[in-house]
Amino acid sequence: MLEDKSANKSSSSSSSEWMGEDGPSGEGLYSTPAGRIPLDCHGVSVVGKGRRVNQDDYLLAPLPTQGGPAFLFAVADGIGGGPAGDRASGMAIQGLHEFVRKTAAEPDLMRAIDPGELLRRGVLRCHEQILADVESHPELFGMGTTLTAALVLWPRVWIVNAGDSRCYRLRDARLERLTFDHTLVQKLTDEGILTPETARRSRWRHALWNHLGKSSAAVDPQVVASELRPDDALLLTTDGVTDPLTDEEIEAFAGESGPARRLSRRIVEAAEEKGGKDDMTLIFARFSRRGAERASDLA
């Protein structure tokens, strides 16, 4: 039975501007130049089996822009084996939200900066804040986290990534990965040295070469941009979900009909059923023509 621990997470209680019964949820009808687009989104995070602290964190938040619907979605996974992973992931989520929100509230700033560059600078700032926190608290040496975020300025989306959390786009029931894992195993796979099957079993599959904090090494945020269409969905996950489930399995669940709350929880439950033991976090955000009449009641 899935037990959602998101209500205990820092972003769920303070950073997120949406809150549902078991975690942040958002639903509404948003005006765009192309018409009104209903949004249905939900985030779920569960603590791993045998663990007392959930080191994941996540965010779903609308942004105060004047140019149409804007949203920030993010997931972070405190690096296992290091101290205060939950502190690091919380700092990353809250720090990025604050940085982007303040910029989005200033129309002149939003027009002057590329959204991808905004995300990149936000991640660099979060990295510096984590390192500064470690400097003030030496007992936290080694604290670090992944961070993956999607900034939606309809119909465009910019994704930033550092680590092995992921962002996917679901279109016409087909799942496309928009990020790549910053792991040594992924590098070896890309170079043809390892097969995907061997990579999934490798003991080094979680060895990161890019992350926030942990050491004074520079973080290298990777940014990609893409387009969204009505009926597209974005999925952001930590590796607690993608370790036990293949992309094909996630695609099958995500392509089912139903609200974001049910689909996001179903995917996490499937990861648990496949033997996943790590903390698991998933955001499902769908911009859809379907359900417009129901969403219009919330506008």
HELIX and SHEET records of a PDB file:
HELIX    1   1 SER A    6  ASN A    8  5                                   3    
HELIX    2   2 SER A   10  SER A   10  1                                   1    
HELIX    3   3 SER A   11  SER A   15  3                                   5    
HELIX    4   4 GLY A   85  ALA A  104  1                                  20    
HELIX    5   5 PRO A  107  ALA A  112  1                                   6    
HELIX    6   6 PRO A  115  SER A  136  1                                  22    
HELIX    7   7 PRO A  138  LEU A  140  5                                   3    
HELIX    8   8 LEU A  184  ASP A  190  1                                   7    
HELIX    9   9 PRO A  196  ARG A  201  1                                   6    
HELIX   10  10 ASP A  239  THR A  242  1                                   4    
HELIX   11  11 ASP A  247  ALA A  254  1                                   8    
HELIX   12  12 ALA A  260  GLU A  273  1                                  14    
HELIX   13  13 ALA A  292  SER A  296  1                                   5    
SHEET    1   A 6 SER A  25  THR A  32  0                                        
SHEET    2   A 6 GLY A  35  VAL A  46 -1                                        
SHEET    3   A 6 MET A 280  PHE A 287 -1                                        
SHEET    4   A 6 ALA A 233  THR A 237 -1                                        
SHEET    5   A 6 ARG A 166  ARG A 171 -1                                        
SHEET    6   A 6 ARG A 174  ARG A 177 -1                                        
SHEET    1   B 5 ASP A  56  PRO A  62  0                                        
SHEET    2   B 5 ALA A  70  ASP A  77 -1                                        
SHEET    3   B 5 LEU A 147  LEU A 153 -1                                        
SHEET    4   B 5 ARG A 156  ALA A 162 -1                                        
SHEET    5   B 5 GLN A 222  GLU A 227 -1                                        
SHEET    1   C 2 GLY A 144  THR A 145  0                                        
SHEET    2   C 2 LEU A 212  GLY A 213 -1                                        
END                                                                             
